[in-house]
Amino acid sequence: MAKRRNNRNTTSTNGATVGYEPQLWQMADALCGSMDAAEYKHVVLGLIFLKYISDAFEEHHRKLEAERSEGADPEDPDEYRAEGIFWAPPEARWERLKQNARQPNIGQIVDEAMEAVERDNPPGPVCRRRGAGRGRQAV
């Protein structure tokens, strides 16, 4: 097995410094040390997925909040589906996951978040735009 280089420079390849890379490496090392690599990749990919859909959701949510006077409803899942954005139910939103990150049942909370996303985003146009239907399963 190849060794990972211990290069934890906070500068990305484009020269930008985001500032939280050392903490990410520390968390990844702590998480990896307690589980099998095969399991680790599923946990990490699931968290990346939740963060990705939550970021897209939050961006659109802010836009809908600004358009509330024009009839937009930031808590209507169809507002998101119409734009090809996954609906993030309250229990699957990144802010909630962050608030519970140090709880002993965080694994269960993440599992419930994934189940809520799957439950509230039936296969359809959003999933097809995200890669399903081309030999891949819908998320």
N, C-alpha and C positions, 0 to 999 in steps of 0.2 A: 504494500500500500504506500502510495506516495505521501511524503510529509508535506503539510501545508507550511508555506513560508510564514514566518512571524513578522510580516511587514504590515504594520497597522497604521500606516500613514493616513491622516485625515484629509488628504487631498485626492480628489477623484481624478480620472484621466483627463478631464477637461479643465483642471486647475481649480475647480470650485471646492470650497471647504464647507461641508454641511455641519460639522461639529459633533455629531453623535455616533460616529463610526466606532470609537473605542468602546462605547457602551454596547453597541450591537455585537461586536466581537466577543465581549465578555459574556453577554447573555447567550450567544450561540455556543460558546465553549461550555458554559454551565449546563445548557440543555443537552448538548451532544454527549457530555460525559455521563449522563444518567440513562441513556437509552441506546438501543441498537440503531445503526446507521439507516437501515431500511425503514424503521419506524420514524426516525428523525426527519427524513426527507418528506414524509407525508405531513408531519406536524408543521414543518416550516412552509411547505407549499400551501397548506391550508391557511396558515396565518397570512402569507403573502396575498393569497386570493381575497381573504376577508378585508385586508387593508386596501387592496386595489378597488374592490367594489364599494367600500365605505368612502374612499376619497372621491370617487365619481359621484356617489350618492350625495355626499355633503356639498360638493360643488353645485350640483343641480338643486339641492334643497335651498341653498342660499339664493339662487336665482329665483326659485319659486316663492320664497319669502318676500323678495323684493316685488314680485308680481302679484302678491296676494290681493291687492286692491283691484286688480283686473280680473279676479276670479280664480287665480291659481291656488291650488291646495297642496302645500308641501307634504302632507301626510296621505296623499292619494297615490297608491301604487301605480295606477294607470298613467299618472303624469311622468313617471320614470320609464315605464315600459314603452310609451310612445316615442321616447328619445333613445331607445336601445340601451337603457341603463338599468342595472339590476336594482330592484327594490330592496332596501336594507331595513328589515323590521327592527323595532327598537332594541330587541335583545341581541341583534347581530351588528350593531353599530360600534365602530372602533372605539369611540369614547367610552362606552360601557365596558368594553374589554380592557381598556387601559385602566379604568377605575377599579377593576377587579383583578388586575394582574398579579397581585401578591396574595390573593385568597388561596387557601389550600385546595379548593375545588375548581381552580381555573381551567383545568382540563375539561371538566364537565360543562363549564360555562362556554368554552370554545366549541365543544361538540353541539351544544344546544344552539349556538349561533349558526353553525353550519347547517343544522337541521332546519332552522327557521328560514334561512336563505333558500334552501331546496324546497321547502314547503310553500313559500310565498312567491316563488319564481318558477312556475310550471314551464316545461319545455315549450318553446315557441320562438317567435321572432328574435327576442333578446339572445337566447341561447344559440340560435343559428348564426347570428352575427358574431358571436364570440367563438365560433369554431365548430360547433356541433353540426352534424350532417355531412361532414367531409371526412368520415372515417373516425371521428372522435365522438365521445359521449358528451351529452349536454351536462353542464354542471348543475 
